[in-house]
Amino acid sequence: MRVAVVGAGIVGVTTAYELVALGHEVTVFERRAAVAAETSFANAGVVAPGYVTPWAAPGMAWKVLRQLFRRDAAVRFAGPSALKQLPWLLRWWLACRPGTYAANRAAMYRLARFSQARLLELTRVLELEYEQAPGLTVLFREPHDARAADAGLKLLKEMGVSIEVLNAERCRHYEPALNPATPLFAAIHFAQDGLGNCRQFAHLMKAEAARLGADFRFDTAVARLEPGARPTLATADGAQHAADAIVVCTGVHANALLAPHRLRLPLAAVHGYSITAPVSHIDSGTFHAPRAALMDEHYKVAISRLGARIRVAGSAEIGGSVDEQNPAPLATLYRVLEDWFPGAAVVREAQQWKGARPMLPDGPPVLGASGLPGVWLNLGHGSSGWALACGSARVLAELIGGNAAPIDLDRLGLARLR
């Protein structure tokens, strides 16, 4: 089959690889000059099926309201533009019900575990070398933080996830450079999880896909789609391209292509921030820096060790623009880094980044047929795109080829949103 993939973030580039590996003729259209140039550019890098969870969770709405006017709030609203998302917020609030949350979390965990296995398999078989490290440690500053996580941990244990509960002393066994002056009540450790450099992996997968014959067309924006038995797409320069199937992997921009055909997904751009800085060299020759990945549960901020750099990522900002950086969430990232690893990074050389996560109100992405002839969807992964990309790509490739899905797709399709 001739398949066109629209979008070359981590989801699009892995989808292209899986399709071409199964023998399809693949062309990728990307409006930027390279793969992983937008949401996938500087994310936290955490690959943790045990920690992949819907943002729509019981008690989350009240937590957001309590933090509404705090400068260090994990969730914030970027002025009047956030009002446009009120319908989305209503659907998000309804999805916070315990039964809905449990079903969505189970679906996301199922996909995340399959995705992690596929990521490891690709890394091994293709002999890919990129920055990675095993282990994720979640830090609880206060008893309240730990109590708030109890329900989620209970659900994970019921799903068979291996979790090690740590006291402060045991936590420093995994991360010896943690600042002893910062209060630490407890922690949990996911030994089977870890981190990897998403952008590096995306570039490696692009090279592998191209080696197998995939055609990547950069600086090429897709202006519209025409569904049908032989679907076509038109690029911004007016050129027409026919295919047997079109896969939309454009994240928050998907509705610009789908809405003219009476398909509008409840997608919101929930912005996240990150800072990336070189690790400081101490006179003794040692590093006072993290070994792997950590999550500060109080501030919902991740700290990742990517080779000779530290990345700190977090915040969920509704409304605003990806081009306008708010100093408040960036200040929180610097504060969390200084709290746990003071002096570990050369902050004067830090690169600041803001990206738009394509988030559906209930949490899971949409994988599969769109209902428009010849058009398929692989989008809406929110803040878990890196953790879900390899599995989502394999699922889509199998479905397009007429094969059975390798995992149960309950709550991962379009039907749940109607």
C-alpha positions, -999 to 999 in steps of 0.1 A, spaced: 0 0 0 10 36 -5 7 54 28 11 91 36 20 100 71 13 136 81 36 148 109 71 137 119 71 141 157 80 110 177 46 95 169 48 102 132 83 90 127 78 58 146 46 52 126 65 57 93 91 32 104 66 5 114 47 9 81 78 7 59 91 -22 79 59 -41 71 64 -35 34 43 -4 27 55 25 5 56 54 29 58 92 24 61 115 54 50 152 52 64 175 78 60 212 80 92 217 100 128 212 87 134 180 108 118 153 128 108 159 165 110 197 160 79 206 181 63 187 211 90 160 209 119 184 209 127 188 246 103 167 267 112 151 300 124 119 283 106 97 309 95 62 296 75 50 326 44 28 320 39 26 357 35 64 358 15 70 326 -18 82 339 -48 103 327 -47 139 338 -84 134 344 -83 118 378 -105 118 409 -98 149 430 -78 166 403 -104 193 396 -104 204 433 -66 203 433 -65 226 403 -89 250 419 -69 251 452 -37 260 432 -54 284 408 -37 316 420 -3 302 431 27 311 411 41 275 415 8 258 405 13 226 385 -17 235 363 -23 271 353 -46 291 330 -30 315 306 -54 345 307 -86 350 288 -76 326 260 -81 297 283 -119 304 283 -120 289 248 -112 256 264 -143 256 287 -161 228 267 -129 207 269 -126 214 306 -162 202 311 -154 169 294 -122 166 314 -141 171 347 -166 144 337 -138 120 329 -124 125 365 -151 101 378 -134 70 395 -148 44 371 -139 64 340 -105 71 354 -98 35 362 -108 23 327 -87 50 310 -56 44 332 -58 7 325 -60 14 288 -30 38 289 -10 14 310 -17 -15 286 -5 6 257 25 20 276 37 -14 286 34 -27 250 51 5 238 80 1 262 86 -35 251 86 -23 214 110 5 222 134 -19 239 131 -44 210 138 -17 184 168 -4 204 182 -39 205 175 -52 170 185 -19 153 214 -14 176 204 22 184 226 43 206 210 72 224 210 87 259 191 65 283 191 54 319 171 28 339 148 36 369 123 63 379 120 76 415 90 95 426 97 119 455 71 128 481 81 159 501 52 157 526 28 131 540 0 148 521 18 141 487 21 104 495 -16 102 506 -27 118 474 -9 91 455 -24 62 474 -54 55 451 -32 55 420 -6 32 436 -33 8 447 -46 6 411 -10 0 398 -5 -28 423 -38 -44 411 -24 -43 376 7 -61 387 31 -32 385 63 -37 406 67 -8 430 93 -3 458 84 20 486 114 39 499 122 59 530 145 89 526 177 68 534 168 41 509 159 67 483 194 80 484 207 46 475 192 52 440 200 89 439 229 96 462 233 132 451 198 143 465 201 173 487 197 162 523 185 197 533 153 194 513 126 176 532 118 141 519 90 121 535 92 91 512 95 79 477 86 51 453 109 35 428 99 19 394 129 -2 385 114 -14 352 110 22 340 135 48 330 143 76 305 156 81 270 164 110 248 132 112 226 147 136 200 178 115 195 157 84 191 134 101 166 164 110 144 177 75 146 142 61 136 140 85 107 173 72 94 162 36 98 129 44 80 147 62 52 171 32 48 141 10 42 127 34 16 105 59 34 105 93 17 106 123 42 95 156 28 104 184 52 93 221 51 61 207 35 29 217 52 -3 198 44 -32 222 36 -61 198 33 -72 162 30 -97 146 6 -110 113 21 -120 85 -3 -113 50 -16 -81 67 -30 -75 95 -4 -54 125 -14 -37 154 4 -28 188 -9 3 205 3 6 243 8 22 247 -26 -9 232 -42 6 199 -51 -17 168 -49 -6 135 -35 -27 103 -38 -23 73 -14 -41 42 -3 -42 54 33 -34 87 51 -23 87 88 -28 119 107 -1 124 134 -2 162 136 -11 165 173 -28 198 182 -31 207 145 -52 177 135 -86 195 135 -74 219 108 -74 189 85 -103 169 100 -129 196 108 -137 204 71 -150 168 69 -172 172 100 -148 154 123 -136 176 152 -118 160 180 -118 175 216 -81 183 214 -65 210 236 -30 223 235 -18 219 271 16 236 272 46 222 290 80 237 298 115 224 302 150 237 309 181 218 298 215 226 312 250 211 312 260 191 343 285 210 365 319 195 371 330 196 407 366 201 417 367 165 430 358 152 396 325 138 407 290 148 396 264 161 421 236 153 397 208 127 392 216 93 379 184 87 360 148 100 362 129 115 392 95 131 396 88 157 423 52 147 430 44 180 448 52 202 419 47 175 391 81 183 378 105 157 363 143 158 365 162 137 340 198 129 334 205 130 297 242 122 293 262 153 303 230 174 307 201 177 331 166 183 319 138 196 342 103 195 328 68 202 340 38 225 341 4 222 324 -6 255 310 -40 259 293 -45 287 268 -18 311 256 6 305 228 36 282 223 56 313 214 49 331 247 69 318 277 55 325 311 83 332 337 64 316 366 65 279 355 101 284 344 109 297 379 93 266 394 116 244 373 147 262 384 135 260 420 129 223 420 163 217 404 180 238 431 160 221 459 171 186 450 204 190 432 219 224 441 248 234 419 244 203 397 238 223 365 253 253 348 220 272 348 235 303 330 238 280 299 203 266 303 180 263 272 144 271 279 116 254 259 78 254 257 58 228 238 21 222 230 10 188 241 -20 175 222 -43 164 250 -77 147 249 -99 154 279 -100 118 292 -64 109 287 -58 81 262 -49 88 226 -70 80 196 -57 51 175 -73 36 144 -98 45 117 -112 80 116 -145 71 100 -134 91 70 -126 68 41 -88 61 39 -79 83 68 -64 70 100 -56 86 134 -26 84 157 -28 114 180 -38 129 213 -10 114 234 -7 144 257 23 144 279 29 107 273 37 108 236 73 95 241 61 67 264 33 56 240 48 63 206 64 30 197 34 9 207 9 33 190 29 31 158 29 -7 158 -8 -8 165 -16 16 135 7 -3 111 -9 -36 119 -45 -22 115 -37 -5 82 -23 -38 70 -55 -55 78 -41 -74 108 -54 -78 143 -43 -53 168 -15 -66 190 -32 -53 222 -68 -48 234 -79 -14 220 -107 -8 244 -109 30 251 -82 37 226 -104 44 197 -126 72 184 -159 57 195 -154 67 232 -153 104 223 -186 104 205 
